[in-house]
């Protein structure tokens, strides 16, 4: 699964780790995150993330 970077703050969403503090279980692909999920660091919406190569 690909990692995704928040463009405004450089936070990296790692699907292997998930985002347990916001109810996202480890193993959750970025594509499977709820639409209302936002960056835990700066609050940016999913549309402000890009895949990390």
mmCIF file of the N, C-alpha and C atoms, coordinates in Angstrom:
data_MODEL
# 
_entry.id   MODEL 
# 
loop_
_atom_site.group_PDB 
_atom_site.id 
_atom_site.type_symbol 
_atom_site.label_atom_id 
_atom_site.label_alt_id 
_atom_site.label_comp_id 
_atom_site.label_asym_id 
_atom_site.label_entity_id 
_atom_site.label_seq_id 
_atom_site.pdbx_PDB_ins_code 
_atom_site.Cartn_x 
_atom_site.Cartn_y 
_atom_site.Cartn_z 
_atom_site.occupancy 
_atom_site.B_iso_or_equiv 
_atom_site.pdbx_formal_charge 
_atom_site.auth_seq_id 
_atom_site.auth_comp_id 
_atom_site.auth_asym_id 
_atom_site.auth_atom_id 
_atom_site.pdbx_PDB_model_num 
ATOM 1   N N  . UNK A 1 1  ? 0.843   -1.189 0.000  1.00 0.00 ? 1  UNK A N  1 
ATOM 2   C CA . UNK A 1 1  ? 0.000   0.000  0.000  1.00 0.00 ? 1  UNK A CA 1 
ATOM 3   C C  . UNK A 1 1  ? 0.885   1.249  0.000  1.00 0.00 ? 1  UNK A C  1 
ATOM 4   N N  . UNK A 1 2  ? 0.458   2.229  -0.774 1.00 0.00 ? 2  UNK A N  1 
ATOM 5   C CA . UNK A 1 2  ? 1.227   3.458  -0.906 1.00 0.00 ? 2  UNK A CA 1 
ATOM 6   C C  . UNK A 1 2  ? 1.047   4.376  0.291  1.00 0.00 ? 2  UNK A C  1 
ATOM 7   N N  . UNK A 1 3  ? 2.105   5.112  0.594  1.00 0.00 ? 3  UNK A N  1 
ATOM 8   C CA . UNK A 1 3  ? 2.036   6.183  1.584  1.00 0.00 ? 3  UNK A CA 1 
ATOM 9   C C  . UNK A 1 3  ? 1.637   7.460  0.865  1.00 0.00 ? 3  UNK A C  1 
ATOM 10  N N  . UNK A 1 4  ? 1.001   8.366  1.592  1.00 0.00 ? 4  UNK A N  1 
ATOM 11  C CA . UNK A 1 4  ? 0.573   9.642  1.025  1.00 0.00 ? 4  UNK A CA 1 
ATOM 12  C C  . UNK A 1 4  ? 1.071   10.778 1.903  1.00 0.00 ? 4  UNK A C  1 
ATOM 13  N N  . UNK A 1 5  ? 1.484   11.874 1.238  1.00 0.00 ? 5  UNK A N  1 
ATOM 14  C CA . UNK A 1 5  ? 2.025   13.036 1.949  1.00 0.00 ? 5  UNK A CA 1 
ATOM 15  C C  . UNK A 1 5  ? 1.043   14.194 1.880  1.00 0.00 ? 5  UNK A C  1 
ATOM 16  N N  . UNK A 1 6  ? 0.866   14.860 3.019  1.00 0.00 ? 6  UNK A N  1 
ATOM 17  C CA . UNK A 1 6  ? 0.054   16.071 3.087  1.00 0.00 ? 6  UNK A CA 1 
ATOM 18  C C  . UNK A 1 6  ? 0.886   17.215 2.499  1.00 0.00 ? 6  UNK A C  1 
ATOM 19  N N  . UNK A 1 7  ? 0.383   17.843 1.445  1.00 0.00 ? 7  UNK A N  1 
ATOM 20  C CA . UNK A 1 7  ? 1.138   18.905 0.785  1.00 0.00 ? 7  UNK A CA 1 
ATOM 21  C C  . UNK A 1 7  ? 1.372   20.103 1.716  1.00 0.00 ? 7  UNK A C  1 
ATOM 22  N N  . UNK A 1 8  ? 0.361   20.580 2.466  1.00 0.00 ? 8  UNK A N  1 
ATOM 23  C CA . UNK A 1 8  ? 0.601   21.749 3.315  1.00 0.00 ? 8  UNK A CA 1 
ATOM 24  C C  . UNK A 1 8  ? 1.621   21.534 4.449  1.00 0.00 ? 8  UNK A C  1 
ATOM 25  N N  . UNK A 1 9  ? 1.640   20.336 5.060  1.00 0.00 ? 9  UNK A N  1 
ATOM 26  C CA . UNK A 1 9  ? 2.490   20.192 6.254  1.00 0.00 ? 9  UNK A CA 1 
ATOM 27  C C  . UNK A 1 9  ? 3.497   19.037 6.199  1.00 0.00 ? 9  UNK A C  1 
ATOM 28  N N  . UNK A 1 10 ? 3.504   18.248 5.125  1.00 0.00 ? 10 UNK A N  1 
ATOM 29  C CA . UNK A 1 10 ? 4.432   17.129 4.946  1.00 0.00 ? 10 UNK A CA 1 
ATOM 30  C C  . UNK A 1 10 ? 4.169   15.924 5.848  1.00 0.00 ? 10 UNK A C  1 
ATOM 31  N N  . UNK A 1 11 ? 2.999   15.869 6.510  1.00 0.00 ? 11 UNK A N  1 
ATOM 32  C CA . UNK A 1 11 ? 2.627   14.673 7.272  1.00 0.00 ? 11 UNK A CA 1 
ATOM 33  C C  . UNK A 1 11 ? 2.533   13.499 6.297  1.00 0.00 ? 11 UNK A C  1 
ATOM 34  N N  . UNK A 1 12 ? 3.036   12.352 6.690  1.00 0.00 ? 12 UNK A N  1 
ATOM 35  C CA . UNK A 1 12 ? 2.960   11.145 5.856  1.00 0.00 ? 12 UNK A CA 1 
ATOM 36  C C  . UNK A 1 12 ? 1.914   10.196 6.454  1.00 0.00 ? 12 UNK A C  1 
ATOM 37  N N  . UNK A 1 13 ? 0.912   9.864  5.645  1.00 0.00 ? 13 UNK A N  1 
ATOM 38  C CA . UNK A 1 13 ? -0.043  8.837  6.055  1.00 0.00 ? 13 UNK A CA 1 
ATOM 39  C C  . UNK A 1 13 ? 0.515   7.492  5.630  1.00 0.00 ? 13 UNK A C  1 
ATOM 40  N N  . UNK A 1 14 ? 0.770   6.646  6.615  1.00 0.00 ? 14 UNK A N  1 
ATOM 41  C CA . UNK A 1 14 ? 1.301   5.301  6.376  1.00 0.00 ? 14 UNK A CA 1 
ATOM 42  C C  . UNK A 1 14 ? 0.173   4.311  6.627  1.00 0.00 ? 14 UNK A C  1 
ATOM 43  N N  . UNK A 1 15 ? -0.314  3.633  5.574  1.00 0.00 ? 15 UNK A N  1 
ATOM 44  C CA . UNK A 1 15 ? -1.428  2.712  5.768  1.00 0.00 ? 15 UNK A CA 1 
ATOM 45  C C  . UNK A 1 15 ? -1.129  1.574  6.735  1.00 0.00 ? 15 UNK A C  1 
ATOM 46  N N  . UNK A 1 16 ? 0.116   1.183  6.862  1.00 0.00 ? 16 UNK A N  1 
ATOM 47  C CA . UNK A 1 16 ? 0.458   0.117  7.804  1.00 0.00 ? 16 UNK A CA 1 
ATOM 48  C C  . UNK A 1 16 ? 0.224   0.555  9.244  1.00 0.00 ? 16 UNK A C  1 
ATOM 49  N N  . UNK A 1 17 ? 0.406   1.850  9.517  1.00 0.00 ? 17 UNK A N  1 
ATOM 50  C CA . UNK A 1 17 ? 0.201   2.382  10.866 1.00 0.00 ? 17 UNK A CA 1 
ATOM 51  C C  . UNK A 1 17 ? -1.231  2.862  11.067 1.00 0.00 ? 17 UNK A C  1 
ATOM 52  N N  . UNK A 1 18 ? -1.890  3.308  9.987  1.00 0.00 ? 18 UNK A N  1 
ATOM 53  C CA . UNK A 1 18 ? -3.234  3.876  10.105 1.00 0.00 ? 18 UNK A CA 1 
ATOM 54  C C  . UNK A 1 18 ? -3.179  5.206  10.845 1.00 0.00 ? 18 UNK A C  1 
ATOM 55  N N  . UNK A 1 19 ? -4.274  5.571  11.466 1.00 0.00 ? 19 UNK A N  1 
ATOM 56  C CA . UNK A 1 19 ? -4.372  6.788  12.277 1.00 0.00 ? 19 UNK A CA 1 
ATOM 57  C C  . UNK A 1 19 ? -5.271  6.476  13.463 1.00 0.00 ? 19 UNK A C  1 
ATOM 58  N N  . UNK A 1 20 ? -4.776  5.616  14.381 1.00 0.00 ? 20 UNK A N  1 
ATOM 59  C CA . UNK A 1 20 ? -5.614  5.148  15.492 1.00 0.00 ? 20 UNK A CA 1 
ATOM 60  C C  . UNK A 1 20 ? -6.212  6.271  16.341 1.00 0.00 ? 20 UNK A C  1 
ATOM 61  N N  . UNK A 1 21 ? -5.504  7.383  16.457 1.00 0.00 ? 21 UNK A N  1 
ATOM 62  C CA . UNK A 1 21 ? -6.019  8.502  17.243 1.00 0.00 ? 21 UNK A CA 1 
ATOM 63  C C  . UNK A 1 21 ? -7.291  9.100  16.660 1.00 0.00 ? 21 UNK A C  1 
ATOM 64  N N  . UNK A 1 22 ? -7.529  8.830  15.388 1.00 0.00 ? 22 UNK A N  1 
ATOM 65  C CA . UNK A 1 22 ? -8.728  9.340  14.723 1.00 0.00 ? 22 UNK A CA 1 
ATOM 66  C C  . UNK A 1 22 ? -9.619  8.208  14.209 1.00 0.00 ? 22 UNK A C  1 
ATOM 67  N N  . UNK A 1 23 ? -9.473  7.038  14.814 1.00 0.00 ? 23 UNK A N  1 
ATOM 68  C CA . UNK A 1 23 ? -10.370 5.929  14.507 1.00 0.00 ? 23 UNK A CA 1 
ATOM 69  C C  . UNK A 1 23 ? -10.057 5.158  13.240 1.00 0.00 ? 23 UNK A C  1 
ATOM 70  N N  . UNK A 1 24 ? -8.831  5.310  12.699 1.00 0.00 ? 24 UNK A N  1 
ATOM 71  C CA . UNK A 1 24 ? -8.460  4.586  11.484 1.00 0.00 ? 24 UNK A CA 1 
ATOM 72  C C  . UNK A 1 24 ? -7.517  3.449  11.868 1.00 0.00 ? 24 UNK A C  1 
ATOM 73  N N  . UNK A 1 25 ? -7.971  2.230  11.641 1.00 0.00 ? 25 UNK A N  1 
ATOM 74  C CA . UNK A 1 25 ? -7.204  1.056  12.041 1.00 0.00 ? 25 UNK A CA 1 
ATOM 75  C C  . UNK A 1 25 ? -5.968  0.864  11.167 1.00 0.00 ? 25 UNK A C  1 
ATOM 76  N N  . UNK A 1 26 ? -4.896  0.304  11.735 1.00 0.00 ? 26 UNK A N  1 
ATOM 77  C CA . UNK A 1 26 ? -3.741  -0.057 10.917 1.00 0.00 ? 26 UNK A CA 1 
ATOM 78  C C  . UNK A 1 26 ? -4.178  -0.978 9.782  1.00 0.00 ? 26 UNK A C  1 
ATOM 79  N N  . UNK A 1 27 ? -3.548  -0.806 8.629  1.00 0.00 ? 27 UNK A N  1 
ATOM 80  C CA . UNK A 1 27 ? -3.892  -1.612 7.465  1.00 0.00 ? 27 UNK A CA 1 
ATOM 81  C C  . UNK A 1 27 ? -4.938  -0.966 6.570  1.00 0.00 ? 27 UNK A C  1 
ATOM 82  N N  . UNK A 1 28 ? -5.363  0.263  6.892  1.00 0.00 ? 28 UNK A N  1 
ATOM 83  C CA . UNK A 1 28 ? -6.369  0.960  6.088  1.00 0.00 ? 28 UNK A CA 1 
ATOM 84  C C  . UNK A 1 28 ? -5.692  1.735  4.964  1.00 0.00 ? 28 UNK A C  1 
ATOM 85  N N  . UNK A 1 29 ? -6.000  1.366  3.720  1.00 0.00 ? 29 UNK A N  1 
ATOM 86  C CA . UNK A 1 29 ? -5.443  2.064  2.558  1.00 0.00 ? 29 UNK A CA 1 
ATOM 87  C C  . UNK A 1 29 ? -5.962  3.497  2.522  1.00 0.00 ? 29 UNK A C  1 
ATOM 88  N N  . UNK A 1 30 ? -5.163  4.400  1.971  1.00 0.00 ? 30 UNK A N  1 
ATOM 89  C CA . UNK A 1 30 ? -5.567  5.806  1.873  1.00 0.00 ? 30 UNK A CA 1 
ATOM 90  C C  . UNK A 1 30 ? -6.909  5.928  1.151  1.00 0.00 ? 30 UNK A C  1 
ATOM 91  N N  . UNK A 1 31 ? -7.082  5.146  0.094  1.00 0.00 ? 31 UNK A N  1 
ATOM 92  C CA . UNK A 1 31 ? -8.309  5.185  -0.689 1.00 0.00 ? 31 UNK A CA 1 
ATOM 93  C C  . UNK A 1 31 ? -9.538  4.783  0.137  1.00 0.00 ? 31 UNK A C  1 
ATOM 94  N N  . UNK A 1 32 ? -9.311  4.016  1.205  1.00 0.00 ? 32 UNK A N  1 
ATOM 95  C CA . UNK A 1 32 ? -10.413 3.537  2.033  1.00 0.00 ? 32 UNK A CA 1 
ATOM 96  C C  . UNK A 1 32 ? -10.701 4.431  3.239  1.00 0.00 ? 32 UNK A C  1 
ATOM 97  N N  . UNK A 1 33 ? -9.940  5.515  3.383  1.00 0.00 ? 33 UNK A N  1 
ATOM 98  C CA . UNK A 1 33 ? -10.215 6.446  4.479  1.00 0.00 ? 33 UNK A CA 1 
ATOM 99  C C  . UNK A 1 33 ? -11.571 7.105  4.259  1.00 0.00 ? 33 UNK A C  1 
ATOM 100 N N  . UNK A 1 34 ? -12.292 7.394  5.343  1.00 0.00 ? 34 UNK A N  1 
ATOM 101 C CA . UNK A 1 34 ? -13.586 8.092  5.167  1.00 0.00 ? 34 UNK A CA 1 
ATOM 102 C C  . UNK A 1 34 ? -13.372 9.445  4.494  1.00 0.00 ? 34 UNK A C  1 
ATOM 103 N N  . UNK A 1 35 ? -14.353 9.908  3.724  1.00 0.00 ? 35 UNK A N  1 
ATOM 104 C CA . UNK A 1 35 ? -14.248 11.194 3.027  1.00 0.00 ? 35 UNK A CA 1 
ATOM 105 C C  . UNK A 1 35 ? -14.025 12.347 4.001  1.00 0.00 ? 35 UNK A C  1 
ATOM 106 N N  . UNK A 1 36 ? -14.567 12.226 5.209  1.00 0.00 ? 36 UNK A N  1 
ATOM 107 C CA . UNK A 1 36 ? -14.437 13.317 6.180  1.00 0.00 ? 36 UNK A CA 1 
ATOM 108 C C  . UNK A 1 36 ? -13.104 13.302 6.935  1.00 0.00 ? 36 UNK A C  1 
ATOM 109 N N  . UNK A 1 37 ? -12.267 12.284 6.686  1.00 0.00 ? 37 UNK A N  1 
ATOM 110 C CA . UNK A 1 37 ? -10.954 12.222 7.346  1.00 0.00 ? 37 UNK A CA 1 
ATOM 111 C C  . UNK A 1 37 ? -10.108 13.409 6.916  1.00 0.00 ? 37 UNK A C  1 
ATOM 112 N N  . UNK A 1 38 ? -9.378  13.990 7.881  1.00 0.00 ? 38 UNK A N  1 
ATOM 113 C CA . UNK A 1 38 ? -8.477  15.106 7.591  1.00 0.00 ? 38 UNK A CA 1 
ATOM 114 C C  . UNK A 1 38 ? -7.113  14.827 8.195  1.00 0.00 ? 38 UNK A C  1 
ATOM 115 N N  . UNK A 1 39 ? -6.108  15.531 7.732  1.00 0.00 ? 39 UNK A N  1 
ATOM 116 C CA . UNK A 1 39 ? -4.753  15.388 8.239  1.00 0.00 ? 39 UNK A CA 1 
ATOM 117 C C  . UNK A 1 39 ? -4.744  15.624 9.746  1.00 0.00 ? 39 UNK A C  1 
ATOM 118 N N  . UNK A 1 40 ? -4.182  14.688 10.519 1.00 0.00 ? 40 UNK A N  1 
ATOM 119 C CA . UNK A 1 40 ? -4.153  14.867 11.971 1.00 0.00 ? 40 UNK A CA 1 
ATOM 120 C C  . UNK A 1 40 ? -3.206  15.980 12.430 1.00 0.00 ? 40 UNK A C  1 
ATOM 121 N N  . UNK A 1 41 ? -2.325  16.424 11.554 1.00 0.00 ? 41 UNK A N  1 
ATOM 122 C CA . UNK A 1 41 ? -1.377  17.485 11.920 1.00 0.00 ? 41 UNK A CA 1 
ATOM 123 C C  . UNK A 1 41 ? -1.923  18.880 11.639 1.00 0.00 ? 41 UNK A C  1 
ATOM 124 N N  . UNK A 1 42 ? -2.523  19.070 10.436 1.00 0.00 ? 42 UNK A N  1 
ATOM 125 C CA . UNK A 1 42 ? -2.926  20.433 10.063 1.00 0.00 ? 42 UNK A CA 1 
ATOM 126 C C  . UNK A 1 42 ? -4.396  20.567 9.683  1.00 0.00 ? 42 UNK A C  1 
ATOM 127 N N  . UNK A 1 43 ? -5.115  19.455 9.595  1.00 0.00 ? 43 UNK A N  1 
ATOM 128 C CA . UNK A 1 43 ? -6.540  19.517 9.283  1.00 0.00 ? 43 UNK A CA 1 
ATOM 129 C C  . UNK A 1 43 ? -6.877  19.604 7.806  1.00 0.00 ? 43 UNK A C  1 
ATOM 130 N N  . UNK A 1 44 ? -5.885  19.393 6.919  1.00 0.00 ? 44 UNK A N  1 
ATOM 131 C CA . UNK A 1 44 ? -6.139  19.449 5.481  1.00 0.00 ? 44 UNK A CA 1 
ATOM 132 C C  . UNK A 1 44 ? -6.981  18.252 5.038  1.00 0.00 ? 44 UNK A C  1 
ATOM 133 N N  . UNK A 1 45 ? -7.838  18.470 4.061  1.00 0.00 ? 45 UNK A N  1 
ATOM 134 C CA . UNK A 1 45 ? -8.690  17.414 3.517  1.00 0.00 ? 45 UNK A CA 1 
ATOM 135 C C  . UNK A 1 45 ? -7.864  16.433 2.677  1.00 0.00 ? 45 UNK A C  1 
ATOM 136 N N  . UNK A 1 46 ? -8.455  15.270 2.395  1.00 0.00 ? 46 UNK A N  1 
ATOM 137 C CA . UNK A 1 46 ? -7.765  14.228 1.612  1.00 0.00 ? 46 UNK A CA 1 
ATOM 138 C C  . UNK A 1 46 ? -7.277  14.728 0.259  1.00 0.00 ? 46 UNK A C  1 
ATOM 139 N N  . UNK A 1 47 ? -7.975  15.691 -0.316 1.00 0.00 ? 47 UNK A N  1 
ATOM 140 C CA . UNK A 1 47 ? -7.598  16.190 -1.644 1.00 0.00 ? 47 UNK A CA 1 
ATOM 141 C C  . UNK A 1 47 ? -6.244  16.889 -1.642 1.00 0.00 ? 47 UNK A C  1 
ATOM 142 N N  . UNK A 1 48 ? -5.725  17.221 -0.450 1.00 0.00 ? 48 UNK A N  1 
ATOM 143 C CA . UNK A 1 48 ? -4.428  17.887 -0.348 1.00 0.00 ? 48 UNK A CA 1 
ATOM 144 C C  . UNK A 1 48 ? -3.288  16.913 -0.105 1.00 0.00 ? 48 UNK A C  1 
ATOM 145 N N  . UNK A 1 49 ? -3.524  15.639 -0.358 1.00 0.00 ? 49 UNK A N  1 
ATOM 146 C CA . UNK A 1 49 ? -2.493  14.613 -0.209 1.00 0.00 ? 49 UNK A CA 1 
ATOM 147 C C  . UNK A 1 49 ? -2.059  14.127 -1.578 1.00 0.00 ? 49 UNK A C  1 
ATOM 148 N N  . UNK A 1 50 ? -0.795  13.726 -1.673 1.00 0.00 ? 50 UNK A N  1 
ATOM 149 C CA . UNK A 1 50 ? -0.298  13.140 -2.908 1.00 0.00 ? 50 UNK A CA 1 
ATOM 150 C C  . UNK A 1 50 ? 0.481   11.876 -2.574 1.00 0.00 ? 50 UNK A C  1 
ATOM 151 N N  . UNK A 1 51 ? 0.510   10.903 -3.497 1.00 0.00 ? 51 UNK A N  1 
ATOM 152 C CA . UNK A 1 51 ? 1.240   9.665  -3.237 1.00 0.00 ? 51 UNK A CA 1 
ATOM 153 C C  . UNK A 1 51 ? 2.748   9.936  -3.112 1.00 0.00 ? 51 UNK A C  1 
ATOM 154 N N  . UNK A 1 52 ? 3.375   9.177  -2.244 1.00 0.00 ? 52 UNK A N  1 
ATOM 155 C CA . UNK A 1 52 ? 4.831   9.267  -2.075 1.00 0.00 ? 52 UNK A CA 1 
ATOM 156 C C  . UNK A 1 52 ? 5.452   8.185  -2.959 1.00 0.00 ? 52 UNK A C  1 
ATOM 157 N N  . UNK A 1 53 ? 6.373   8.573  -3.798 1.00 0.00 ? 53 UNK A N  1 
ATOM 158 C CA . UNK A 1 53 ? 7.007   7.610  -4.703 1.00 0.00 ? 53 UNK A CA 1 
ATOM 159 C C  . UNK A 1 53 ? 8.103   6.844  -4.011 1.00 0.00 ? 53 UNK A C  1 
# 
